[in-house]
């Protein structure tokens, strides 16, 4: 079921800075912006990423995180200063009304004068553990599915707080981000399901991961992504 179009409640950007572990950088600390912002193929003007090997780029130009999840996180974690306002999870877009179950792979979204396309869900990493000071925070996000999703930019333009996000095309209505991410985060191997996923227009990294699972009959090790190396 297609949910009503939400409005952009908060638009956030951040600069890359040295992070918690030696030799690491991050721009996860996003701050709210006012006025129109240019959207390019690489994301929102003024936004940065600390490690371009795994963040940013055309396939992860903009991260969208539902603000409804903040209440669920507060119930789970208790009071936490980061949950007082949008930006806790490094998101660029904060809205109410859409979740991972409402948005599908390949959805084309018009906001302001820009045209975006849902490219993938988020694969949480250890930087969330360090940001929140909560052990296994990234794993919790993976298990509960409150990951948000990424857009690629099909048409550059401008966006600002108050713009409505409008769904203009849905080529894969059976493949919500929630469903697709559940396949990525599942330790079980179902060949038929993997083959069905591989027929979708996946980003190269997701395609490589699922193809390898199908060929090797095993699920990759998530330790490095979820926990990182303590020595940086």
C-alpha positions in Angstrom: 0.0 0.0 0.0 1.4 3.4 -1.0 1.4 5.8 2.0 0.6 9.5 1.8 3.4 11.7 0.6 5.4 13.0 3.5 7.0 16.5 3.8 10.7 17.0 4.4 10.8 17.9 8.1 14.6 18.3 8.4 17.4 18.6 5.9 20.9 17.7 7.3 24.5 17.8 6.2 27.8 17.2 7.9 31.5 17.7 7.4 34.0 14.8 7.7 36.1 15.0 10.9 38.5 12.7 12.8 36.4 10.0 14.5 36.7 7.8 17.5 39.4 5.3 16.4 42.9 6.1 15.2 43.0 7.0 11.6 39.2 7.1 11.1 37.0 9.9 9.9 33.3 10.4 9.7 30.6 12.9 8.8 27.9 11.1 10.8 27.3 14.2 12.9 24.8 15.9 10.7 23.3 19.3 11.4 20.0 20.8 10.4 20.1 23.3 7.5 17.7 26.0 6.4 16.9 27.4 3.0 17.3 25.7 -0.4 20.2 23.4 -0.9 21.5 22.2 -4.2 21.3 18.4 -4.9 24.0 17.0 -7.2 24.8 13.4 -8.4 26.9 13.1 -5.3 24.4 14.4 -2.8 23.5 17.6 -1.0 25.7 20.6 -1.3 27.9 20.9 1.8 27.6 17.3 2.8 30.6 15.0 3.2 31.6 11.4 3.9 34.5 10.3 6.0 35.3 7.1 4.2 34.4 7.1 0.5 35.1 3.3 0.2 31.9 2.5 2.0 29.9 5.8 2.3 28.7 8.3 -0.3 29.1 8.1 -4.0 26.3 8.1 -6.6 24.6 5.0 -5.1 24.5 6.5 -1.6 24.1 10.1 -2.4 21.3 10.8 0.2 20.4 8.9 3.3 16.7 9.0 4.4 15.8 8.0 8.0 12.2 7.9 9.3 11.8 10.0 12.4 9.2 7.6 13.8 12.1 5.2 14.6 13.4 7.6 17.2 10.6 6.7 19.6 11.3 3.0 19.1 15.0 3.6 19.8 14.1 5.5 22.9 12.0 2.7 24.1 14.9 0.3 23.5 17.8 2.4 24.8 16.2 4.7 27.3 17.0 8.4 27.4 19.8 9.3 25.1 20.9 12.8 24.1 21.3 12.0 20.4 17.7 11.1 20.1 16.5 14.6 21.1 16.6 15.8 17.5 17.1 14.4 13.9 20.6 13.6 12.8 21.5 10.9 15.3 21.9 8.3 12.6 23.8 10.5 10.1 20.7 11.0 7.9 20.2 13.7 5.3 16.4 13.5 5.1 14.1 13.2 8.2 10.4 12.7 7.6 7.3 11.2 9.1 5.1 8.9 7.1 7.3 6.5 5.2 9.2 3.5 6.6 11.3 0.8 5.0 8.1 -1.2 4.5 6.6 1.6 2.5 9.5 2.3 0.1 10.5 0.0 -2.7 13.7 -0.6 -4.6 13.7 1.6 -7.7 11.0 4.0 -6.4 11.4 7.3 -8.2 10.8 10.3 -5.9 10.3 13.9 -6.8 11.3 16.4 -4.2 11.7 20.1 -4.9 13.2 20.2 -8.4 15.3 17.0 -7.9 14.4 13.5 -9.0 15.7 10.7 -6.8 15.6 6.9 -7.0 15.7 4.5 -4.1 18.9 2.6 -4.6 19.4 0.4 -1.5 18.9 0.0 2.2 21.6 0.9 4.7 24.2 -1.7 6.0 24.9 -0.5 9.5 28.5 -0.3 10.7 30.5 0.0 13.9 30.5 3.8 13.8 27.0 3.7 15.2 28.3 1.8 18.2 30.9 4.5 18.9 28.5 7.4 18.2 25.9 6.2 20.7 28.3 4.6 23.1 26.1 1.5 22.9 27.6 -1.9 22.4 26.2 -3.8 19.4 24.2 -0.8 18.2 24.9 -1.6 14.6 23.8 -5.2 15.1 20.7 -4.0 16.8 19.8 -1.8 13.8 20.5 -4.8 11.4 18.3 -7.0 13.5 15.3 -4.6 13.9 15.5 -3.4 10.3 15.3 0.3 11.3 18.1 1.2 8.8 16.6 3.9 6.5 17.5 3.9 2.8 19.6 5.6 0.2 18.8 7.5 -3.0 20.7 8.0 -6.2 20.1 11.3 -7.9 18.6 11.1 -11.4 18.0 14.8 -11.9 19.9 17.4 -10.0 18.0 20.3 -8.5 17.2 22.0 -5.2 15.4 20.9 -2.1 14.5 22.5 1.2 12.6 21.8 4.4 8.8 21.7 3.7 9.1 20.1 0.3 6.8 17.2 -0.3 8.3 13.8 -1.4 6.1 12.5 -4.2 6.3 9.0 -5.6 6.2 9.2 -9.4 7.1 5.6 -10.4 7.3 2.2 -8.7 8.8 -0.5 -10.9 9.2 -3.1 -8.2 6.2 -3.0 -5.9 6.9 -6.5 -4.4 10.4 -5.5 -3.2 10.2 -3.1 -0.3 13.5 -2.0 1.3 12.3 -3.9 4.4 12.0 -7.1 2.4 15.2 -6.7 0.5 17.2 -5.9 3.5 15.8 -8.9 5.3 17.4 -11.1 2.6 20.7 -9.3 3.0 20.6 -9.7 6.8 19.5 -13.4 6.8 22.0 -16.1 7.7 19.9 -18.7 5.9 20.5 -19.5 2.3 17.5 -19.9 0.0 18.7 -20.3 -3.5 15.4 -19.4 -5.2 15.0 -16.2 -3.2 18.6 -15.2 -3.9 18.0 -15.8 -7.6 14.8 -13.7 -7.5 16.8 -10.8 -5.8 19.5 -11.1 -8.4 17.0 -10.4 -11.1 16.4 -6.9 -9.6 18.5 -3.8 -10.5 20.7 -4.1 -7.4 23.7 -1.8 -6.7 27.0 -3.6 -7.6 28.0 -4.3 -4.0 24.7 -6.0 -3.1 24.7 -8.0 -6.4 28.3 -9.2 -5.7 27.3 -10.2 -2.2 24.3 -12.2 -3.2 26.0 -13.8 -6.2 28.8 -14.9 -4.0 26.4 -16.4 -1.5 24.7 -18.3 -4.3 28.0 -19.6 -5.7 29.8 -20.4 -2.4 26.7 -21.6 -0.4 27.7 -19.5 2.6 27.0 -16.1 4.1 29.8 -13.7 4.4 31.4 -12.7 7.7 29.9 -9.4 9.1 32.4 -8.9 11.9 34.5 -6.2 10.3 31.5 -4.1 9.2 29.6 -4.4 12.5 32.5 -4.2 15.0 35.4 -2.8 13.1 39.0 -3.0 14.3 39.6 -1.6 17.7 43.1 -0.4 16.6 41.5 1.6 13.7 
